[in-house]
Amino acid sequence: MSPHPPSFYHPAPRTLSFCSQCGTRLNRIIPPDDNRMRDVCENCGAVHYQNPLNVVGVVPVWENKILLCRRAIEPRHGKWTLPAGFMELGESTGQGAMRETLEESGVSIRLGSLFTVINVPHAEQVHFFYLADVLDPALDPGPETLEAAFFSPEDIPWEKLAFHTIRSTLEHFVADSKTGAFGLHHYEISAPYPG
């Protein structure tokens, strides 16, 4: 596979054309005993269900500063984000959050409690962010990150954040930091981020 420039971004299609079981062209129908349109193979009977994707990440903290990563990939190339990404098969949300943090920033963390659970129906995703303590502040960003840095709450680059879920998670973190009570925040974001 050849590498692509950072501006390259082509998400995998959510609707399929061919059956992964037998290779026959799929039809988009409502199967018997179902209530939604599905990609169905009328040759072998396979129903190709599409479900929301899970995004997992952390709010990593070192000496009251928050670790953010500047994206080297689309979407939102060059914007700041918390370490996060898509959960892989075979891992828990916590394991995925720890893996993404290591891949994007190079830091090891001690995972804390679940902090935000955000339904993002327009993007067909659910985002899970954990609180985390950074064990060693030495940064070694991976290829998906242009740079990583620690920010005091007052220095967060609010106007340069990549996604609404990142902004809202940071807003909750800053507010909870003022009271010292970090609860679980569960909510929905129903519109795309304007950034």
DRENZAPA-647802 format. One record per atom (N, C-alpha, C): residue number from 1; residue in one letter; atom name; x, y, z. Coordinates in pm, whole numbers, padded with zeros to 5 digits. Atoms other than C-alpha are relative to their C-alpha. Layout:
BEGIN
  seq  type  atom      xx      yy      zz
  NUM     a    CA       X       Y       Z
...
***
This chain:
BEGIN
  seq  type  atom      xx      yy      zz
    1     m     N   00083  -00117   00000
    1     m    CA   00000   00000   00000
    1     m     C   00088   00124   00000
    2     s     N  -00080  -00121   00005
    2     s    CA   00137   00340  -00090
    2     s     C  -00052   00104   00098
    3     p     N   00045  -00103  -00094
    3     p    CA   00130   00624   00164
    3     p     C  -00069   00113  -00077
    4     h     N   00074  -00111   00059
    4     h    CA  -00109   00909   00095
    4     h     C   00037   00129   00071
    5     p     N  -00025  -00128  -00066
    5     p    CA  -00064   01279   00166
    5     p     C  -00101   00021   00113
    6     p     N   00091  -00022  -00114
    6     p    CA  -00222   01409   00491
    6     p     C  -00139   00045  -00041
    7     s     N   00131  -00048   00042
    7     s    CA  -00506   01565   00291
    7     s     C  -00090  -00114  -00050
    8     f     N   00079   00113   00049
    8     f    CA  -00618   01218   00168
    8     f     C  -00090  -00050   00111
    9     y     N   00095   00055  -00097
    9     y    CA  -00930   01101   00344
    9     y     C  -00116  -00058  -00076
   10     h     N   00111   00065   00067
   10     h    CA  -01176   00850   00212
   10     h     C  -00055  -00106   00095
   11     p     N   00054   00098  -00095
   11     p    CA  -01389   00680   00477
   11     p     C  -00061  -00119  -00074
   12     a     N   00061   00119   00058
   12     a    CA  -01504   00327   00406
   12     a     C  -00151   00021  -00011
   13     p     N   00145  -00020   00016
   13     p    CA  -01860   00321   00271
   13     p     C  -00077  -00078   00106
   14     r     N   00083   00068  -00099
   14     r    CA  -02130   00234   00522
   14     r     C  -00098  -00097  -00067
   15     t     N   00082   00098   00071
   15     t    CA  -02343   00062   00258
   15     t     C   00094  -00080  -00090
   16     l     N  -00085   00091   00075
   16     l    CA  -02191  -00235   00080
   16     l     C  -00058  -00030  -00136
   17     s     N   00046   00036   00134
   17     s    CA  -02212  -00346  -00282
   17     s     C  -00009  -00151  -00019
   18     f     N  -00007   00144   00022
   18     f    CA  -02119  -00713  -00259
   18     f     C   00007  -00075   00133
   19     c     N   00003   00084  -00119
   19     c    CA  -02169  -00991  -00004
   19     c     C   00141  -00048   00033
   20     s     N  -00133   00047  -00043
   20     s    CA  -01856  -01069   00197
   20     s     C   00003  -00152   00018
   21     q     N   00006   00145  -00016
   21     q    CA  -01975  -01432   00226
   21     q     C   00010  -00073  -00135
   22     c     N   00003   00073   00127
   22     c    CA  -02041  -01525  -00138
   22     c     C   00032   00087  -00122
   23     g     N  -00038  -00088   00110
   23     g    CA  -01957  -01219  -00352
   23     g     C  -00114   00049  -00087
   24     t     N   00115  -00042   00080
   24     t    CA  -02308  -01167  -00488
   24     t     C  -00034   00146   00030
   25     r     N   00044  -00139  -00021
   25     r    CA  -02439  -00810  -00539
   25     r     C  -00112   00003   00104
   26     l     N   00097  -00012  -00108
   26     l    CA  -02638  -00698  -00236
   26     l     C  -00120   00084  -00042
   27     n     N   00119  -00081   00017
   27     n    CA  -02988  -00557  -00228
   27     n     C  -00028   00072   00131
   28     r     N   00034  -00079  -00119
   28     r    CA  -03103  -00285   00011
   28     r     C  -00150  -00018   00023
   29     i     N   00141   00031  -00029
   29     i    CA  -03429  -00416   00163
   29     i     C  -00021  -00006   00151
   30     i     N   00034   00028  -00140
   30     i    CA  -03610  -00456   00492
   30     i     C  -00021  -00151   00010
   31     p     N   00015   00146  -00009
   31     p    CA  -03558  -00825   00581
   31     p     C  -00126  -00037   00078
   32     p     N   00114   00046  -00079
   32     p    CA  -03847  -01030   00718
   32     p     C   00032   00010   00150
   33     d     N  -00014  -00013  -00145
   33     d    CA  -03900  -00972   01093
   33     d     C   00098   00110   00041
   34     d     N  -00086  -00114  -00032
   34     d    CA  -03694  -00649   01079
   34     d     C  -00080   00128  -00027
   35     n     N   00071  -00126   00023
   35     n    CA  -03789  -00281   01065
   35     n     C   00090   00108  -00062
   36     r     N  -00093  -00095   00059
   36     r    CA  -03487  -00118   00895
   36     r     C   00055  -00053  -00131
   37     m     N  -00067   00039   00124
   37     m    CA  -03324  -00114   00555
   37     m     C   00136  -00060   00034
   38     r     N  -00127   00069  -00022
   38     r    CA  -03029  -00354   00546
   38     r     C   00060  -00039  -00135
   39     d     N  -00066   00060   00116
   39     d    CA  -02772  -00476   00294
   39     d     C  -00017  -00150   00013
   40     v     N   00037   00141  -00009
   40     v    CA  -02902  -00826   00223
   40     v     C   00044  -00073  -00125
   41     c     N  -00035   00087   00112
   41     c    CA  -02764  -01104   00006
   41     c     C  -00116  -00097  -00022
   42     e     N   00112   00090   00027
   42     e    CA  -03058  -01278  -00156
   42     e     C   00046  -00133  -00060
   43     n     N  -00055   00127   00046
   43     n    CA  -02825  -01553  -00278
   43     n     C   00027  -00094   00117
   44     c     N  -00034   00088  -00113
   44     c    CA  -02686  -01685   00053
   44     c     C  -00077   00035   00127
   45     g     N   00083  -00036  -00115
   45     g    CA  -02919  -01502   00295
   45     g     C   00070   00085   00105
   46     a     N  -00072  -00079  -00101
   46     a    CA  -02651  -01302   00480
   46     a     C  -00059   00141   00008
   47     v     N   00043  -00138  -00025
   47     v    CA  -02773  -00978   00637
   47     v     C   00122   00074   00053
   48     h     N  -00120  -00074  -00038
   48     h    CA  -02489  -00725   00661
   48     h     C  -00041   00121   00085
   49     y     N   00042  -00105  -00093
   49     y    CA  -02575  -00521   00970
   49     y     C   00109   00106   00012
   50     q     N  -00091  -00111  -00026
   50     q    CA  -02416  -00180   01018
   50     q     C  -00036   00058   00137
   51     n     N   00022  -00049  -00135
   51     n    CA  -02377  -00062   01377
   51     n     C   00089   00119   00028
   52     p     N  -00084  -00116  -00032
   52     p    CA  -02239   00253   01539
   52     p     C   00143  -00040   00033
   53     l     N  -00141   00021  -00033
   53     l    CA  -01861   00280   01570
   53     l     C   00029   00064   00135
   54     n     N  -00041  -00052  -00129
   54     n    CA  -01703   00333   01911
   54     n     C   00132   00073  -00012
   55     v     N  -00123  -00078  -00010
   55     v    CA  -01445   00608   01956
   55     v     C   00038   00003   00147
   56     v     N  -00046   00008  -00138
   56     v    CA  -01234   00572   02271
   56     v     C   00120   00091   00020
   57     g     N  -00111  -00091  -00025
   57     g    CA  -00999   00820   02431
   57     g     C   00010   00035   00147
   58     v     N  -00025  -00039  -00139
   58     v    CA  -00873   00986   02747
   58     v     C   00019   00150   00012
   59     v     N  -00041  -00135  -00040
   59     v    CA  -00829   01319   02921
   59     v     C   00126  -00023   00085
   60     p     N  -00123   00031  -00072
   60     p    CA  -00461   01268   03015
   60     p     C   00056   00125   00071
   61     v     N  -00041  -00115  -00081
   61     v    CA  -00335   01493   03294
   61     v     C   00136  -00025   00064
   62     w     N  -00130   00001  -00067
   62     w    CA   00017   01569   03419
   62     w     C   00015   00134   00072
   63     e     N  -00018  -00122  -00080
   63     e    CA   00060   01821   03703
   63     e     C  -00099   00110  -00039
   64     n     N   00112  -00092   00030
   64     n    CA  -00278   01985   03631
   64     n     C   00000   00054  -00143
   65     k     N   00002  -00038   00141
   65     k    CA  -00202   02016   03259
   65     k     C  -00055  -00117  -00082
   66     i     N   00068   00098   00084
   66     i    CA  -00397   01836   02987
   66     i     C   00082  -00023  -00127
   67     l     N  -00073   00036   00121
   67     l    CA  -00224   01651   02704
   67     l     C  -00093   00006  -00120
   68     l     N   00073  -00005   00127
   68     l    CA  -00352   01738   02356
   68     l     C   00095  -00035  -00113
   69     c     N  -00077   00039   00118
   69     c    CA  -00237   01612   02016
   69     c     C  -00054   00075  -00120
   70     r     N   00041  -00069   00122
   70     r    CA  -00241   01805   01688
   70     r     C   00000  -00101  -00114
   71     r     N   00023   00107   00097
   71     r    CA  -00379   01585   01410
   71     r     C   00085   00015  -00125
   72     a     N  -00078   00005   00124
   72     a    CA  -00155   01483   01118
   72     a     C  -00080  -00066  -00111
   73     i     N   00085   00069   00097
   73     i    CA  -00448   01317   00937
   73     i     C  -00133   00072  -00011
   74     e     N   00137  -00047   00016
   74     e    CA  -00789   01409   00802
   74     e     C  -00093  -00100   00069
   75     p     N   00052  -00136   00010
   75     p    CA  -01051   01484   00903
   75     p     C   00061   00091   00108
   76     r     N  -00045  -00104  -00092
   76     r    CA  -00951   01808   01081
   76     r     C   00152   00001   00017
   77     h     N  -00146  -00006  -00002
   77     h    CA  -00582   01793   00989
   77     h     C   00046   00132   00062
   78     g     N  -00057  -00119  -00062
   78     g    CA  -00382   02037   01204
   78     g     C  -00075   00051   00122
   79     k     N   00078  -00042  -00117
   79     k    CA  -00650   02072   01474
   79     k     C   00040  -00084   00121
   80     w     N  -00037   00066  -00125
   80     w    CA  -00600   01976   01840
   80     w     C  -00111  -00093   00048
   81     t     N   00094   00100  -00049
   81     t    CA  -00763   01673   01997
   81     t     C   00055  -00067   00125
   82     l     N  -00044   00093  -00104
   82     l    CA  -00751   01451   02300
   82     l     C   00045  -00128  -00069
   83     p     N  -00036   00128   00061
   83     p    CA  -00579   01118   02229
   83     p     C  -00124  -00090  -00006
   84     a     N   00121   00080   00018
   84     a    CA  -00861   00908   02085
   84     a     C  -00001  -00060  -00139
   85     g     N   00016   00061   00131
   85     g    CA  -00958   00684   01798
   85     g     C  -00100  -00113   00007
   86     f     N   00097   00108   00007
   86     f    CA  -01169   00392   01687
   86     f     C   00046  -00122   00078
   87     m     N  -00023   00123  -00075
   87     m    CA  -01192   00093   01916
   87     m     C   00021  -00115  -00099
   88     e     N  -00029   00116   00085
   88     e    CA  -01048  -00224   01762
   88     e     C  -00075  -00123   00052
   89     l     N   00059   00127  -00042
   89     l    CA  -01201  -00571   01768
   89     l     C   00089  -00066   00104
   90     g     N  -00076   00076  -00098
   90     g    CA  -01096  -00777   02068
   90     g     C   00053   00082   00116
   91     e     N  -00046  -00079  -00114
   91     e    CA  -01030  -00486   02305
   91     e     C  -00119   00067   00069
   92     s     N   00102  -00073  -00075
   92     s    CA  -01231  -00315   02576
   92     s     C   00013   00149  -00030
   93     t     N  -00009  -00144   00022
   93     t    CA  -01306   00057   02568
   93     t     C   00123   00056   00071
   94     g     N  -00118  -00047  -00074
   94     g    CA  -01036   00112   02832
   94     g     C   00130  -00038  -00069
   95     q     N  -00120   00043   00072
   95     q    CA  -00777  -00093   02644
   95     q     C   00021   00082  -00126
   96     g     N  -00010  -00081   00120
   96     g    CA  -00855   00097   02326
   96     g     C   00046   00141   00029
   97     a     N  -00038  -00136  -00038
   97     a    CA  -00823   00432   02501
   97     a     C   00149   00007   00035
   98     m     N  -00142   00004  -00035
   98     m    CA  -00483   00335   02641
   98     m     C   00087  -00018  -00124
   99     r     N  -00075   00023   00125
   99     r    CA  -00363   00206   02302
   99     r     C   00007   00128  -00083
  100     e     N   00004  -00122   00079
  100     e    CA  -00475   00523   02123
  100     e     C   00092   00108   00060
  101     t     N  -00085  -00099  -00067
  101     t    CA  -00296   00739   02382
  101     t     C   00147  -00026  -00028
  102     l     N  -00139   00036   00027
  102     l    CA   00029   00550   02337
  102     l     C   00035   00024  -00146
  103     e     N  -00027  -00018   00143
  103     e    CA   00002   00555   01955
  103     e     C   00012   00148  -00038
  104     e     N   00007  -00139   00044
  104     e    CA  -00080   00926   01929
  104     e     C   00097   00093   00073
  105     s     N  -00085  -00092  -00077
  105     s    CA   00139   01076   02203
  105     s     C   00129  -00065   00051
  106     g     N  -00116   00070  -00052
  106     g    CA   00385   00809   02315
  106     g     C   00004  -00010   00151
  107     v     N  -00003   00004  -00146
  107     v    CA   00291   00847   02683
  107     v     C  -00077  -00121   00053
  108     s     N   00071   00104  -00074
  108     s    CA   00191   00575   02925
  108     s     C  -00089   00068   00102
  109     i     N   00097  -00059  -00091
  109     i    CA  -00110   00642   03142
  109     i     C  -00050  -00103   00100
  110     r     N   00078   00083  -00093
  110     r    CA  -00293   00509   03445
  110     r     C  -00145   00040  -00024
  111     l     N   00138  -00028   00035
  111     l    CA  -00655   00482   03337
  111     l     C  -00084   00023   00124
  112     g     N   00091  -00031  -00109
  112     g    CA  -00909   00642   03568
  112     g     C  -00143  -00039  -00037
  113     s     N   00140   00034   00020
  113     s    CA  -01287   00642   03565
  113     s     C  -00052   00053  -00134
  114     l     N   00068  -00046   00119
  114     l    CA  -01513   00678   03266
  114     l     C  -00055   00139   00027
  115     f     N   00032  -00140  -00025
  115     f    CA  -01579   01050   03226
  115     f     C  -00113   00053  -00089
  116     t     N   00110  -00040   00088
  116     t    CA  -01794   01119   02917
  116     t     C  -00038  -00117  -00091
  117     v     N   00057   00093   00098
  117     v    CA  -02019   00895   02708
  117     v     C  -00088   00087  -00088
  118     i     N   00065  -00097   00088
  118     i    CA  -02135   01091   02405
  118     i     C  -00057  -00072  -00122
  119     n     N   00066   00053   00118
  119     n    CA  -02390   00971   02151
  119     n     C   00012   00103  -00112
  120     v     N  -00017  -00089   00116
  120     v    CA  -02314   01116   01806
  120     v     C  -00073  -00066  -00118
  121     p     N   00075   00075   00101
  121     p    CA  -02597   00978   01589
  121     p     C   00024   00046  -00144
  122     h     N  -00022  -00045   00138
  122     h    CA  -02528   01198   01284
  122     h     C   00129  -00056  -00059
  123     a     N  -00126   00060   00046
  123     a    CA  -02177   01044   01264
  123     a     C  -00001  -00152   00019
  124     e     N   00014   00144  -00024
  124     e    CA  -02303   00694   01358
  124     e     C   00107  -00051   00096
  125     q     N  -00105   00033  -00095
  125     q    CA  -02066   00688   01658
  125     q     C  -00047   00019   00144
  126     v     N   00010  -00026  -00143
  126     v    CA  -02052   00668   02037
  126     v     C   00142   00022   00049
  127     h     N  -00134  -00035  -00049
  127     h    CA  -01753   00836   02208
  127     h     C   00009  -00024   00151
  128     f     N  -00026   00028  -00140
  128     f    CA  -01610   00718   02541
  128     f     C   00134   00064   00039
  129     f     N  -00124  -00060  -00049
  129     f    CA  -01353   00932   02727
  129     f     C   00018  -00031   00148
  130     y     N  -00038   00030  -00138
  130     y    CA  -01176   00827   03047
  130     y     C   00090   00110   00055
  131     l     N  -00102  -00081  -00066
  131     l    CA  -00986   01034   03298
  131     l     C   00126  -00085   00005
  132     a     N  -00125   00076  -00004
  132     a    CA  -00618   00936   03305
  132     a     C   00112   00085   00058
  133     d     N  -00122  -00063  -00052
  133     d    CA  -00298   01020   03491
  133     d     C   00115  -00039  -00091
  134     v     N  -00120   00026   00079
  134     v    CA   00014   01053   03276
  134     v     C   00109  -00047   00095
  135     l     N  -00103   00057  -00087
  135     l    CA   00291   00837   03426
  135     l     C   00138   00061  -00024
  136     d     N  -00129  -00061   00035
  136     d    CA   00582   01004   03245
  136     d     C  -00029   00102  -00110
  137     p     N   00039  -00102   00097
  137     p    CA   00551   01334   03053
  137     p     C   00083   00003  -00129
  138     a     N  -00080   00001   00123
  138     a    CA   00808   01244   02784
  138     a     C  -00089  -00035  -00118
  139     l     N   00089   00017   00115
  139     l    CA   00628   01278   02451
  139     l     C   00075  -00062  -00118
  140     d     N  -00055   00063   00119
  140     d    CA   00690   01064   02143
  140     d     C  -00115  -00027  -00096
  141     p     N   00119   00015   00085
  141     p    CA   00403   01130   01899
  141     p     C   00022  -00095  -00117
  142     g     N  -00003   00091   00113
  142     g    CA   00321   00870   01636
  142     g     C  -00034   00071  -00130
  143     p     N   00019  -00060   00132
  143     p    CA   00256   00927   01264
  143     p     C  -00133   00072  -00019
  144     e     N   00129  -00069   00014
  144     e    CA  -00105   01044   01317
  144     e     C  -00001   00135   00073
  145     t     N  -00007  -00121  -00081
  145     t    CA   00015   01337   01532
  145     t     C   00114   00090  -00047
  146     l     N  -00103  -00097   00038
  146     l    CA   00200   01652   01418
  146     l     C   00083   00040   00121
  147     e     N  -00068  -00033  -00125
  147     e    CA   00285   01746   01777
  147     e     C  -00094  -00030   00115
  148     a     N   00078   00019  -00122
  148     a    CA   00171   01679   02131
  148     a     C   00054   00098   00103
  149     a     N  -00042  -00098  -00099
  149     a    CA   00178   01925   02419
  149     a     C  -00097   00000   00117
  150     f     N   00083  -00013  -00120
  150     f    CA   00049   01984   02771
  150     f     C  -00049   00144   00011
  151     f     N   00062  -00132  -00011
  151     f    CA  -00190   02276   02826
  151     f     C  -00064   00019   00137
  152     s     N   00078  -00040  -00117
  152     s    CA  -00307   02448   03141
  152     s     C  -00142   00026  -00047
  153     p     N   00139  -00025   00043
  153     p    CA  -00688   02481   03138
  153     p     C  -00020   00136  -00065
  154     e     N   00018  -00134   00058
  154     e    CA  -00659   02854   03066
  154     e     C   00068   00016  -00136
  155     d     N  -00072  -00010   00127
  155     d    CA  -00432   02786   02765
  155     d     C  -00052  -00097  -00108
  156     i     N   00056   00093   00099
  156     i    CA  -00648   02526   02587
  156     i     C  -00034   00078  -00128
  157     p     N   00029  -00071   00126
  157     p    CA  -00669   02627   02216
  157     p     C  -00144  -00027  -00047
  158     w     N   00143   00028   00022
  158     w    CA  -01050   02632   02217
  158     w     C  -00041   00017  -00146
  159     e     N   00041  -00028   00139
  159     e    CA  -01080   02777   01866
  159     e     C   00068  -00092  -00101
  160     k     N  -00072   00089   00091
  160     k    CA  -00847   02514   01720
  160     k     C  -00022  -00147   00034
  161     l     N   00030   00138  -00035
  161     l    CA  -01009   02197   01858
  161     l     C  -00066  -00070  -00118
  162     a     N   00042   00075   00118
  162     a    CA  -01092   01921   01611
  162     a     C  -00148  -00035  -00003
  163     f     N   00135   00056   00001
  163     f    CA  -01432   01793   01720
  163     f     C  -00082   00052   00118
  164     h     N   00091  -00044  -00106
  164     h    CA  -01737   01888   01926
  164     h     C   00013  -00087   00125
  165     t     N  -00013   00089  -00115
  165     t    CA  -01690   01580   02147
  165     t     C   00124   00033   00083
  166     i     N  -00123  -00040  -00071
  166     i    CA  -01338   01698   02234
  166     i     C  -00027   00127   00080
  167     r     N   00031  -00127  -00067
  167     r    CA  -01458   02049   02315
  167     r     C  -00090  -00023   00123
  168     s     N   00094   00018  -00110
  168     s    CA  -01750   01932   02531
  168     s     C   00063  -00080   00114
  169     t     N  -00069   00076  -00105
  169     t    CA  -01535   01677   02717
  169     t     C   00095   00091   00078
  170     l     N  -00089  -00093  -00067
  170     l    CA  -01277   01946   02792
  170     l     C  -00078   00102   00084
  171     e     N   00083  -00093  -00077
  171     e    CA  -01551   02187   02903
  171     e     C  -00047  -00064   00131
  172     h     N   00040   00072  -00122
  172     h    CA  -01680   01925   03148
  172     h     C   00119  -00017   00095
  173     f     N  -00118   00021  -00084
  173     f    CA  -01326   01858   03270
  173     f     C   00038   00130   00073
  174     v     N  -00036  -00128  -00061
  174     v    CA  -01251   02227   03333
  174     v     C  -00102   00036   00109
  175     a     N   00103  -00031  -00100
  175     a    CA  -01585   02275   03514
  175     a     C   00013  -00090   00122
  176     d     N  -00013   00093  -00114
  176     d    CA  -01538   01962   03728
  176     d     C   00127   00027   00079
  177     s     N  -00126  -00032  -00070
  177     s    CA  -01179   02066   03809
  177     s     C  -00021   00110   00103
  178     k     N   00025  -00111  -00092
  178     k    CA  -01314   02380   03975
  178     k     C  -00069  -00045   00128
  179     t     N   00071   00051  -00118
  179     t    CA  -01533   02177   04212
  179     t     C   00072  -00118   00064
  180     g     N  -00069   00119  -00049
  180     g    CA  -01304   01875   04248
  180     g     C  -00086  -00125  -00005
  181     a     N   00090   00116   00011
  181     a    CA  -01601   01643   04176
  181     a     C  -00013  -00038  -00147
  182     f     N   00002   00046   00138
  182     f    CA  -01557   01444   03855
  182     f     C  -00104  -00110  -00015
  183     g     N   00106   00097   00020
  183     g    CA  -01881   01272   03764
  183     g     C   00000  -00052  -00142
  184     l     N   00018   00053   00135
  184     l    CA  -01990   01075   03460
  184     l     C  -00098   00090  -00074
  185     h     N   00083  -00086   00084
  185     h    CA  -02134   01293   03182
  185     h     C  -00046  -00081  -00121
  186     h     N   00057   00079   00109
  186     h    CA  -02368   01116   02938
  186     h     C  -00097   00089  -00075
  187     y     N   00083  -00093   00075
  187     y    CA  -02524   01320   02657
  187     y     C   00011  -00029  -00149
  188     e     N   00003   00017   00145
  188     e    CA  -02590   01352   02284
  188     e     C   00041   00131  -00068
  189     i     N  -00032  -00113   00087
  189     i    CA  -02441   01580   02022
  189     i     C  -00069  -00027  -00133
  190     s     N   00089   00031   00114
  190     s    CA  -02690   01611   01739
  190     s     C   00035   00074  -00128
  191     a     N  -00035  -00072   00123
  191     a    CA  -02514   01836   01487
  191     a     C   00151  -00003  -00021
  192     p     N  -00144   00000   00028
  192     p    CA  -02174   01836   01313
  192     p     C   00069   00124   00057
  193     y     N  -00082  -00109  -00053
  193     y    CA  -01895   02051   01456
  193     y     C   00029   00099  -00113
  194     p     N  -00018  -00096   00107
  194     p    CA  -01867   02375   01260
  194     p     C   00145   00027  -00040
  195     g     N  -00140  -00033   00024
  195     g    CA  -01484   02379   01271
  195     g     C   00059  -00047  -00128
***
